[in-house]
Amino acid sequence: MTRSVVRCILEFTWKDRTRNRAIRAVVLMLLYGSTVALCFWMAYLIRFDFDVPANFEACFLPVALVVIGANLVALFAFHQFDGRLTYFAKPDLKRLVLACTVGSLPLAAISAGRFFTSAPPRGVVLIYLVLSVIGLASVRLSFWRVRAFALSSQQASRRRPRRVGIVGAGDAGALLARHMMEEPWLGLQAVAFFDDDCGRHASVHGIPVVGTPQRIGESKSKLQIEEVIIAMPSAPARRLRQVWELARAAGLECRTVPSLGQLATGHASITTLRPVKIEDLLGRVPVRVKTDTVCDRLTARNVMVTGAGGSIGSELCRQVLSFNPATLLLVERSEPHLFTIEQELLGLCNRTVIMPLVGDVTSAARMRDIFRRFRPQVIFHAAAHKHVPMMEHQPAEAVRNNLLGTVLIAEMAIEHNVERFVFISTDKAVNPSSVMGATKRCAEIYLQSLMTKPHATKFTAVRFGNVLGSSGSVVPIFARQIATGGPLTVTHPEVSRFFMTIPEAVTLVLEAFALGQGGDVFMLDMGKPVKIVDLARQMIMLSGFEPEDIDIVFTGLRPGEKLEEVLNYSREHVTATEHPQITRLVSTVQPYDAVRPLIDELASAVEDPDLSAKDIRALVVKVVPEYTPCTPPLAETPSNGAYRPVCERDAGLLPVLNRLAPDHR
């Protein structure tokens, strides 16, 4: 019997589950109608000090029927009979006020017209309007209370929910707590809020705000908290890290709600909880795209993204698609990666034509065919070989893909009057010690030299550091190593890198694209460098271990690697732009006639089987004099030649942390 009553209550307050809509409508008419009649009678009592004259009592019923009928029609017109009755926010209140106002118009007409001597006084009309809003709003709010009671009754028969403390008593925290109360299948029960501004609210939805997050530890035992949920979608990484450390110190699991961007775009709901990730602790304040500027240059355009299946290229596709280009050309030589991003974008697409194109940016015939058939107007060139040690073994391939592929696409862009060309560069292009970084710098120099020739295409290069979570980056490698029990491999105790999240990097690339005037090299604000060994320790702790549970071993700097990266040359003049996280790097531009012969020489060299890797590196130095080709010293190894990594605890015993790499072409 009890279960049947609970089921009926849940179905009644949730329209999508109601089997008999007619019964629901009748019940609502009775509830609304009786509330209107009661409010109308209370208006008479208040107006006449609870002593209503007999002549007004005699006329009450016919006038009340008119008022009830008018209000029911108005309530129906303003959608008070449909939807999920448990949700009653500001938009619902506005509609209810409008419905009550419209429903009061016949009563106001009767009062003003004086069609009979006992017509309702004007005071009754005004009092009734106020009481009807209060009464009907109370009815709507009561649905939420009744549903919450029904859910708690249903929940009592199930397994005990986890008791959680919510950090953040703002809108996101309140919404999350409300979902927990209304959706028992989440298996969560909010027992406390923690907020920096704990004096703002004493409680939220009846759940106490016990203090600042610093009280998580002492509240754990008092309130039997089992988990902490961070409900601050727009909080900076520094604040998230502080809360995570407090929860970890208390021995509590810590999860977070989705980011503000995911919530705003509808990609996730407030109840899509996930563990705190390393990206949350290293990310910065979310970047806002200046929609008008970027939109003007992408909407209704044919946009081409090379390397569309890669980490940066795929995110470029996602964000570009949100600006509704006419056609989005996905150029990628890896068929599986191209298929994956195509299927994802088709699920997001509205009117944009998604065109997956298998092709190599070094193939002149294929690129010429793509340009001739699809006429791109904007190009984001993200295709590149990016793995430093691998490219050290085969510098010819780095030159062919990173430099000559860029040269080919740039020439095609000029030939077909492409409006804008954005080249994705790297911090490794500054004082490069690797052939990968040197070839990226070669491409920057070449694109800048093109601006000394007359043509319509505006070329822009955007330089930034490592992105978190990209294929082959340190984060997924550490994650796999932790999953297998370790050890975690770090090249050197002092090695550090700049990091940013992939969405943040791409958002700033779009901003730089909007700022570009031709021949620009932009540098993104990467924040402070992060020591890789500290990153390893944090990932160990995020996985639920203590740092000493999993070994960290130092393997030595690999060929082409540096201890730390910089983002600009000393001779480059750093100037501010309109965007606080983007700076423009101004330097002397080499003329095209001086650069082109060097590029042609490299193009011939990579096809010459008689040239060694050393010869190719020497030619790269002619284009980038700052390039210091890697000549790694021999690491100290046992007599049998085997290499033994050194554990973190033994790092002080390691005299040399560089490995020998064979010189492969």
C-alpha distance (Angstrom), angle and dihedral (degrees) to the residues before:
residue distance angle dihedral
M1 . . .
T2 3.79 . .
R3 3.80 91.9 .
S4 3.81 90.7 51.7
V5 3.81 91.6 52.2
V6 3.80 91.4 48.0
R7 3.81 91.3 48.9
C8 3.81 91.3 50.0
I9 3.81 91.7 50.8
L10 3.80 92.4 49.4
E11 3.80 92.7 48.2
F12 3.80 93.0 46.3
T13 3.81 94.9 52.8
W14 3.83 93.4 43.3
K15 3.78 108.9 59.7
D16 3.78 96.6 -166.0
R17 3.80 89.4 63.7
T18 3.80 98.0 43.1
R19 3.79 110.9 116.4
N20 3.82 98.1 -167.3
R21 3.80 109.8 40.6
A22 3.83 92.2 178.4
I23 3.81 92.8 60.7
R24 3.78 90.0 48.2
A25 3.81 91.2 51.8
V26 3.82 92.2 49.6
V27 3.81 92.2 49.5
L28 3.81 90.8 49.6
M29 3.83 91.1 48.7
L30 3.80 89.9 53.3
L31 3.81 92.4 47.1
Y32 3.80 95.0 45.8
G33 3.80 93.5 40.6
S34 3.79 94.8 50.4
T35 3.83 90.3 46.1
V36 3.83 91.1 51.9
A37 3.84 91.8 47.8
L38 3.81 91.6 48.8
C39 3.80 92.4 48.3
F40 3.83 90.7 48.1
W41 3.81 91.9 51.7
M42 3.84 91.3 45.3
A43 3.82 88.4 53.2
Y44 3.85 89.0 57.7
L45 3.80 91.9 47.1
I46 3.82 93.2 50.2
R47 3.81 92.4 44.2
F48 3.83 93.5 52.0
D49 3.83 97.4 36.2
F50 3.82 91.2 -107.9
D51 3.85 92.4 -56.6
V52 3.81 105.8 99.6
P53 3.84 113.0 -170.2
A54 3.81 116.2 -115.6
N55 3.81 94.6 -116.5
F56 3.83 91.4 57.0
E57 3.80 91.2 46.5
A58 3.79 89.7 54.0
C59 3.83 92.1 54.9
F60 3.80 96.1 41.2
L61 3.81 99.2 91.4
P62 3.83 100.0 54.1
V63 3.80 91.9 44.4
A64 3.83 90.6 45.9
L65 3.81 91.1 54.9
V66 3.81 89.9 53.6
V67 3.82 91.1 48.4
I68 3.83 93.2 47.4
G69 3.80 92.3 48.4
A70 3.81 93.5 47.6
N71 3.80 92.4 48.0
L72 3.80 94.4 48.2
V73 3.80 90.2 52.5
A74 3.82 91.1 47.9
L75 3.82 92.5 46.8
F76 3.79 90.1 51.6
A77 3.80 91.9 47.7
F78 3.81 91.0 52.3
H79 3.83 94.3 49.4
Q80 3.79 100.0 -107.1
F81 3.80 91.6 136.8
D82 3.79 98.4 54.8
G83 3.80 136.7 54.5
R84 3.78 129.8 43.8
L85 3.77 105.8 -38.7
T86 3.80 94.3 -155.1
Y87 3.81 91.9 68.7
F88 3.79 112.5 80.1
A89 3.79 112.9 159.9
K90 3.81 133.4 151.9
P91 3.83 95.1 -73.2
D92 3.81 89.7 52.8
L93 3.82 91.0 49.5
K94 3.80 90.9 51.2
R95 3.79 91.0 52.2
L96 3.80 90.6 47.7
V97 3.82 92.3 51.7
L98 3.80 90.1 50.1
A99 3.80 90.9 48.7
C100 3.81 92.0 51.0
T101 3.80 91.6 46.9
V102 3.80 92.9 50.4
G103 3.80 90.7 43.7
S104 3.82 89.7 54.0
L105 3.82 94.5 54.9
P106 3.87 95.4 86.6
L107 3.82 89.2 50.0
A108 3.80 90.1 49.6
A109 3.82 89.7 49.6
I110 3.81 91.8 51.3
S111 3.80 91.0 48.5
A112 3.80 94.0 47.3
G113 3.82 95.3 42.5
R114 3.81 95.7 51.8
F115 3.79 90.8 -149.4
F116 3.80 88.9 170.1
T117 3.77 134.5 16.0
S118 3.80 95.3 -107.5
A119 3.82 96.6 50.8
P120 3.83 113.2 145.3
P121 3.83 112.5 -86.3
R122 3.82 118.9 -117.1
G123 3.80 89.4 -108.5
V124 3.81 90.0 61.4
V125 3.81 90.2 52.9
L126 3.81 93.8 52.1
I127 3.80 94.4 43.2
Y128 3.79 90.8 47.3
L129 3.82 92.2 52.1
V130 3.81 91.5 54.7
L131 3.81 93.8 43.6
S132 3.81 93.3 47.3
V133 3.80 92.0 54.3
I134 3.81 91.1 48.3
G135 3.81 93.7 43.7
L136 3.79 97.9 46.7
A137 3.80 91.7 43.3
S138 3.80 88.2 53.0
V139 3.79 89.6 52.1
R140 3.80 90.9 52.9
L141 3.81 92.1 47.0
S142 3.79 90.9 48.0
F143 3.81 89.0 61.0
W144 3.81 88.6 62.7
R145 3.82 91.8 49.3
V146 3.79 92.9 47.7
R147 3.78 91.4 47.9
A148 3.80 91.6 48.2
F149 3.81 89.3 52.4
A150 3.79 91.2 49.0
L151 3.78 91.6 49.1
S152 3.78 92.6 48.8
S153 3.81 89.0 51.4
Q154 3.78 89.9 49.9
Q155 3.79 91.2 45.2
A156 3.78 92.6 52.5
S157 3.80 90.4 66.6
R158 3.81 91.8 53.1
R159 3.79 132.9 68.7
R160 3.77 117.0 -60.3
P161 3.82 111.3 -88.2
R162 3.80 122.0 -125.2
R163 3.80 112.9 -97.8
V164 3.79 109.6 -127.2
G165 3.76 137.7 -174.8
I166 3.80 115.9 -143.5
V167 3.81 118.5 -145.1
G168 3.78 107.8 -150.0
A169 3.82 122.3 44.1
G170 3.81 94.0 -159.8
D171 3.78 129.2 105.3
A172 3.81 94.7 -65.0
G173 3.81 93.1 49.7
A174 3.80 92.7 46.6
L175 3.80 91.3 49.2
L176 3.80 91.8 48.2
A177 3.82 92.0 49.7
R178 3.80 90.6 49.3
H179 3.81 91.0 52.4
M180 3.79 90.0 50.2
M181 3.81 90.0 53.9
E182 3.80 93.8 46.4
E183 3.80 99.7 39.1
P184 3.81 111.1 51.4
W185 3.80 91.5 174.9
L186 3.81 87.0 77.1
G187 3.80 86.9 72.0
L188 3.82 92.4 -141.4
Q189 3.80 132.2 122.0
A190 3.81 119.1 -167.6
V191 3.80 108.9 -141.5
A192 3.82 101.7 165.6
F193 3.78 144.5 14.1
F194 3.81 125.0 -143.3
D195 3.79 119.0 -161.5
D196 3.80 136.5 163.9
D197 3.80 88.5 -132.5
C198 3.79 94.6 49.5
G199 3.81 92.2 159.3
R200 3.79 91.8 64.7
H201 3.82 94.7 77.2
A202 3.77 131.8 14.9
S203 3.80 90.0 -159.3
V204 3.80 141.4 -5.3
H205 3.81 117.5 -143.4
G206 3.81 87.0 -15.1
I207 3.83 92.5 -54.7
P208 3.83 112.0 123.2
V209 3.80 123.1 -118.0
V210 3.81 97.1 -137.0
G211 3.81 98.7 -175.0
T212 3.78 143.7 -80.9
P213 3.83 122.5 -24.0
Q214 3.82 87.8 -97.8
R215 3.82 86.5 77.0
I216 3.81 93.7 61.3
G217 3.80 92.1 99.8
E218 3.80 97.2 51.7
S219 3.83 92.4 41.1
K220 3.78 92.5 54.2
S221 3.80 94.5 77.8
K222 3.81 96.8 32.1
L223 3.80 94.9 53.6
Q224 3.81 97.6 24.1
I225 3.80 91.4 -122.3
E226 3.80 113.2 -173.2
E227 3.80 101.1 -180.0
V228 3.79 141.7 18.5
I229 3.80 121.6 -139.7
I230 3.80 119.4 -164.7
A231 3.82 108.7 -142.9
M232 3.81 98.4 -177.8
P233 3.83 105.3 108.0
S234 3.81 93.9 174.6
A235 3.82 98.1 41.7
P236 3.83 117.1 125.5
A237 3.79 119.8 -110.8
R238 3.80 91.7 -107.9
R239 3.81 91.2 61.1
L240 3.80 93.2 44.8
R241 3.78 89.6 51.7
Q242 3.81 91.4 51.9
V243 3.81 92.7 51.4
W244 3.80 92.2 44.6
E245 3.81 90.5 52.1
L246 3.83 91.0 49.8
A247 3.82 91.3 50.3
R248 3.78 91.9 46.1
A249 3.82 91.3 49.3
A250 3.81 88.0 54.2
G251 3.80 90.9 50.1
L252 3.79 93.4 -115.2
E253 3.78 129.6 140.3
C254 3.79 111.5 -115.3
R255 3.79 127.9 -151.2
T256 3.79 133.4 168.2
V257 3.79 139.7 -149.0
P258 3.83 118.8 -113.1
S259 3.78 120.7 -80.8
L260 3.78 122.5 -87.3
G261 3.80 90.6 -106.9
Q262 3.81 92.8 54.3
L263 3.80 91.5 48.3
A264 3.81 93.2 46.5
T265 3.80 94.0 50.4
G266 3.80 93.8 44.2
H267 3.83 93.2 -118.8
A268 3.81 89.1 127.2
S269 3.79 139.2 14.7
I270 3.79 128.1 -132.0
T271 3.82 90.3 -101.5
T272 3.82 93.2 56.0
L273 3.78 92.0 104.7
R274 3.79 120.8 -178.6
P275 3.79 137.1 175.2
V276 3.80 117.7 -89.4
K277 3.81 107.9 -93.0
I278 3.77 132.3 -156.3
E279 3.83 88.3 -108.0
D280 3.81 88.8 62.3
L281 3.80 91.7 54.4
L282 3.80 96.4 45.2
G283 3.81 101.3 35.9
R284 3.77 123.8 98.9
V285 3.80 137.6 -140.3
P286 3.83 108.3 -45.2
V287 3.79 113.9 -95.1
R288 3.78 118.8 -125.1
V289 3.79 118.5 -147.2
K290 3.80 115.1 -134.7
T291 3.76 89.3 -124.6
D292 3.81 98.6 -165.4
T293 3.80 96.0 55.4
V294 3.79 96.4 43.7
C295 3.80 92.5 39.4
D296 3.80 92.9 55.0
R297 3.79 90.4 56.5
L298 3.83 98.7 42.9
T299 3.80 108.2 31.8
A300 3.82 113.7 101.6
R301 3.84 90.5 -0.2
N302 3.80 129.3 124.3
V303 3.82 102.5 -114.7
M304 3.79 124.1 -169.0
V305 3.82 124.0 -161.7
T306 3.79 117.9 -169.8
G307 3.79 117.3 -156.3
A308 3.80 85.8 27.5
G309 3.80 93.2 164.1
G310 3.79 95.3 55.6
S311 3.79 128.3 93.2
I312 3.81 96.6 -95.7
G313 3.81 95.2 30.9
S314 3.81 94.5 53.3
E315 3.80 92.5 48.5
L316 3.81 89.1 48.4
C317 3.80 87.8 55.2
R318 3.82 92.1 50.8
Q319 3.78 94.9 49.3
V320 3.82 95.7 40.4
L321 3.81 89.4 51.4
S322 3.81 90.1 59.6
F323 3.84 88.1 66.3
N324 3.81 92.2 58.8
P325 3.80 103.5 -121.5
A326 3.79 116.1 -168.8
T327 3.81 92.2 -121.1
L328 3.80 131.0 7.6
L329 3.81 111.7 -156.7
L330 3.82 112.6 -157.9
V331 3.81 108.6 -159.8
E332 3.80 112.7 -172.1
R333 3.79 133.8 143.9
S334 3.82 95.1 -152.4
E335 3.79 106.9 82.6
P336 3.86 96.0 -161.8
H337 3.81 92.4 51.0
L338 3.79 91.2 45.8
F339 3.80 92.0 50.9
T340 3.81 91.5 49.4
I341 3.81 95.6 53.0
E342 3.80 92.3 41.2
Q343 3.82 92.2 55.7
E344 3.79 91.4 47.1
L345 3.80 93.5 50.3
L346 3.80 93.2 46.3
G347 3.79 87.2 60.0
L348 3.81 90.3 54.5
C349 3.79 99.4 37.7
N350 3.78 127.2 107.3
R351 3.81 114.2 170.0
T352 3.79 101.0 -17.1
V353 3.80 115.0 110.2
I354 3.82 109.0 -126.9
M355 3.79 110.5 -151.4
P356 3.85 116.3 -173.3
L357 3.80 109.7 -159.4
V358 3.79 122.0 -173.2
G359 3.76 107.0 -148.7
D360 3.79 146.8 127.4
V361 3.81 116.9 -120.7
T362 3.82 88.5 -138.9
S363 3.81 92.7 59.5
A364 3.81 106.7 95.9
A365 3.82 94.5 -169.4
R366 3.81 94.2 50.7
M367 3.80 94.7 44.5
R368 3.80 92.0 47.2
D369 3.80 89.8 52.3
I370 3.82 91.9 50.2
F371 3.80 92.9 49.2
R372 3.80 92.7 46.3
R373 3.80 94.8 49.2
F374 3.82 102.4 38.4
R375 3.82 105.0 26.7
P376 3.84 99.9 -148.7
Q377 3.81 115.5 -149.7
V378 3.83 98.3 -170.4
I379 3.81 125.8 33.3
F380 3.79 128.9 -165.1
H381 3.81 106.1 -168.6
A382 3.81 108.2 -157.8
A383 3.82 99.9 144.1
A384 3.79 109.8 118.5
H385 3.78 147.3 127.3
K386 3.81 103.0 -108.6
H387 3.82 109.0 169.0
V388 3.79 106.2 107.2
P389 3.86 103.1 -157.4
M390 3.81 93.0 43.0
M391 3.79 92.4 52.2
E392 3.81 90.8 48.6
H393 3.79 87.1 63.7
Q394 3.82 92.9 51.1
P395 3.80 111.3 25.5
A396 3.79 93.3 165.7
E397 3.81 89.9 67.2
A398 3.81 91.4 48.6
V399 3.82 89.9 53.2
R400 3.81 92.6 44.8
N401 3.80 96.4 50.1
N402 3.80 105.7 28.2
L403 3.80 98.8 38.5
L404 3.80 110.0 19.3
G405 3.81 92.7 39.7
T406 3.82 88.9 53.7
V407 3.81 91.0 47.0
L408 3.81 91.1 52.0
I409 3.82 94.8 48.4
A410 3.82 91.1 45.7
E411 3.81 92.0 51.6
M412 3.80 90.7 48.8
A413 3.81 89.4 49.3
I414 3.81 91.5 55.2
E415 3.79 92.3 43.9
H416 3.82 92.4 52.9
N417 3.83 96.4 39.7
V418 3.81 96.1 -114.6
E419 3.81 109.5 -173.3
R420 3.81 100.1 -141.4
F421 3.79 136.4 10.2
V422 3.83 121.0 -167.0
F423 3.79 118.9 -166.3
I424 3.81 119.3 -158.9
S425 3.81 106.8 -138.6
T426 3.81 133.3 172.5
D427 3.79 142.5 -129.8
K428 3.81 86.2 -115.7
A429 3.82 87.1 73.9
V430 3.83 88.7 74.0
N431 3.83 113.1 91.0
P432 3.81 87.4 -21.1
S433 3.76 121.6 -147.4
S434 3.82 92.7 176.4
V435 3.77 130.5 65.6
M436 3.80 89.0 -128.5
G437 3.80 91.9 59.0
A438 3.81 91.8 41.5
T439 3.81 93.0 53.9
K440 3.80 90.0 49.8
R441 3.80 89.2 52.3
C442 3.81 89.5 48.6
A443 3.79 88.5 55.3
E444 3.83 91.3 49.9
I445 3.82 90.9 51.5
Y446 3.80 91.7 48.1
L447 3.82 94.6 49.0
Q448 3.79 91.2 49.3
S449 3.80 90.5 49.6
L450 3.80 89.8 55.1
M451 3.81 88.1 66.7
T452 3.83 88.2 68.2
K453 3.82 87.7 66.6
P454 3.84 125.3 74.2
H455 3.82 111.6 -104.3
A456 3.82 139.7 118.1
T457 3.82 100.8 -116.7
K458 3.81 118.8 103.7
F459 3.81 112.5 -146.7
T460 3.81 121.9 -156.0
A461 3.81 130.4 178.7
V462 3.81 121.6 -159.4
R463 3.80 117.9 -159.7
F464 3.81 123.4 -161.2
G465 3.79 141.6 144.2
N466 3.79 136.3 -114.3
V467 3.78 121.1 -29.1
L468 3.79 121.7 -144.8
G469 3.77 117.3 -113.5
S470 3.81 99.0 11.0
S471 3.79 117.8 144.1
G472 3.78 110.5 -79.9
S473 3.80 93.5 10.3
V474 3.77 123.5 133.9
V475 3.84 97.1 -102.6
P476 3.84 98.8 63.7
I477 3.81 89.3 39.9
F478 3.81 90.8 54.8
A479 3.81 90.3 44.9
R480 3.81 91.2 55.4
Q481 3.79 91.9 46.0
I482 3.82 92.0 50.4
A483 3.82 90.4 48.6
T484 3.81 89.9 56.8
G485 3.80 93.5 46.2
G486 3.80 97.3 -99.8
P487 2.88 157.9 -142.3
L488 3.81 102.2 -150.7
T489 3.80 112.1 -142.9
V490 3.81 119.1 -139.5
T491 3.79 121.9 173.6
H492 3.83 98.6 -140.8
P493 3.84 137.4 -3.3
E494 3.81 91.3 -122.7
V495 3.80 101.0 41.2
S496 3.82 113.2 122.8
R497 3.78 136.1 178.7
F498 3.79 140.4 -170.9
F499 3.80 114.1 -112.3
M500 3.77 137.9 -168.4
T501 3.79 133.8 161.2
I502 3.79 119.7 -96.1
P503 3.85 95.1 -117.7
E504 3.81 90.8 48.9
A505 3.80 92.4 49.7
V506 3.80 92.9 49.3
T507 3.79 92.9 46.2
L508 3.78 89.5 54.6
V509 3.81 90.2 46.5
L510 3.81 88.3 57.3
E511 3.79 89.7 49.3
A512 3.80 90.7 50.7
F513 3.81 89.2 47.6
A514 3.81 88.5 57.7
L515 3.82 91.6 47.8
G516 3.80 96.6 48.1
Q517 3.80 117.9 115.0
G518 3.79 98.2 175.6
G519 3.79 130.3 -71.9
D520 3.81 92.4 29.8
V521 3.78 126.7 148.1
F522 3.79 110.4 -162.3
M523 3.78 127.3 -165.6
L524 3.79 121.3 -153.2
D525 3.79 121.7 -139.5
M526 3.80 103.0 -107.7
G527 3.78 96.6 180.0
K528 3.79 118.5 -138.2
P529 3.82 122.7 -19.4
V530 3.80 116.3 -104.0
K531 3.79 123.7 -141.0
I532 3.80 109.0 -122.1
V533 3.79 91.8 -139.7
D534 3.84 89.7 55.9
L535 3.79 89.1 49.2
A536 3.80 89.1 52.6
R537 3.82 91.9 51.6
Q538 3.81 92.0 48.9
M539 3.80 92.0 50.7
I540 3.79 90.1 50.7
M541 3.81 90.2 53.4
L542 3.82 92.5 44.6
S543 3.79 87.3 56.4
G544 3.80 90.9 58.3
F545 3.81 98.2 -100.7
E546 3.77 133.8 113.4
P547 3.83 116.7 -114.5
E548 3.80 91.2 -111.3
D549 3.83 92.0 54.1
I550 3.82 93.5 74.6
D551 3.80 124.5 39.9
I552 3.78 122.3 -123.7
V553 3.80 112.8 -151.5
F554 3.81 127.5 -166.2
T555 3.79 113.6 -136.5
G556 3.81 100.8 -179.5
L557 3.77 130.7 -105.5
R558 3.78 111.6 -57.9
P559 3.82 122.7 -132.8
G560 3.79 111.3 -69.3
E561 3.81 95.4 12.7
K562 3.80 124.7 127.5
L563 3.78 129.7 -157.0
E564 3.79 90.5 -122.0
E565 3.78 138.9 5.4
V566 3.79 131.3 -134.0
L567 3.78 126.7 -157.0
N568 3.80 102.7 -142.2
Y569 3.79 142.7 24.9
S570 3.79 118.4 -106.3
R571 3.81 90.1 -119.3
E572 3.81 92.4 53.5
H573 3.79 112.8 98.9
V574 3.82 109.8 -133.6
T575 3.82 113.1 -144.8
A576 3.79 129.2 179.6
T577 3.80 123.3 -114.7
E578 3.78 133.1 -160.5
H579 3.80 88.6 -86.9
P580 3.83 116.1 72.1
Q581 3.82 92.4 -145.3
I582 3.81 96.9 50.0
T583 3.81 127.3 68.8
R584 3.79 129.5 -175.4
L585 3.83 119.0 -128.4
V586 3.79 113.0 -146.5
S587 3.80 120.3 -165.0
T588 3.78 140.3 145.8
V589 3.81 111.3 -66.6
Q590 3.79 115.8 -138.6
P591 3.81 115.8 -134.7
Y592 3.78 117.3 -105.0
D593 3.82 92.7 -122.6
A594 3.81 89.7 59.9
V595 3.81 96.2 46.0
R596 3.80 100.9 41.9
P597 3.84 97.1 66.1
L598 3.81 90.0 53.5
I599 3.81 90.7 51.0
D600 3.81 90.8 49.5
E601 3.79 90.0 50.2
L602 3.81 90.6 53.7
A603 3.81 90.9 46.6
S604 3.81 89.7 55.9
A605 3.80 92.6 44.2
V606 3.81 96.2 56.7
E607 3.81 89.3 55.8
D608 3.82 93.7 49.0
P609 3.82 109.8 93.9
D610 3.81 91.6 -165.4
L611 3.83 94.0 64.9
S612 3.79 117.7 90.9
A613 3.79 127.9 -139.9
K614 3.80 88.0 -103.0
D615 3.82 90.4 56.5
I616 3.80 91.5 51.5
R617 3.79 91.9 49.1
A618 3.80 89.1 51.2
L619 3.81 90.2 54.9
V620 3.80 90.5 50.0
V621 3.81 88.6 54.4
K622 3.81 88.8 59.8
V623 3.84 88.9 61.9
V624 3.82 95.7 37.2
P625 3.82 108.7 30.9
E626 3.83 90.3 -178.5
Y627 3.81 90.3 63.5
T628 3.81 111.9 111.2
P629 3.81 107.3 -163.5
C630 3.76 113.0 -136.1
T631 3.79 116.6 -103.9
P632 3.81 100.7 170.4
P633 3.78 117.3 -157.5
L634 3.74 120.7 -125.3
A635 3.81 111.1 -90.9
E636 3.73 119.4 -132.3
T637 3.79 106.5 -96.8
P638 3.78 136.7 168.3
S639 3.77 117.2 -83.9
N640 3.80 92.3 -99.6
G641 3.83 89.9 60.8
A642 3.80 95.7 -114.1
Y643 3.78 116.3 140.3
R644 3.81 119.0 -132.3
P645 3.83 119.7 -163.9
V646 3.79 115.6 -132.7
C647 3.81 120.3 -125.1
E648 3.80 119.8 -125.7
R649 3.77 91.4 -111.6
D650 3.84 89.6 56.5
A651 3.81 96.5 44.5
G652 3.78 93.5 113.5
L653 3.81 90.0 62.6
L654 3.80 94.2 59.1
P655 3.82 110.6 99.2
V656 3.82 96.5 -179.6
L657 3.82 126.0 26.5
N658 3.79 101.0 -174.3
R659 3.77 127.1 102.5
L660 3.75 129.4 -146.9
A661 3.81 113.9 -111.7
P662 3.81 120.3 -165.1
D663 3.78 113.2 -118.5
H664 3.81 101.2 -115.3
R665 3.75 122.4 171.8
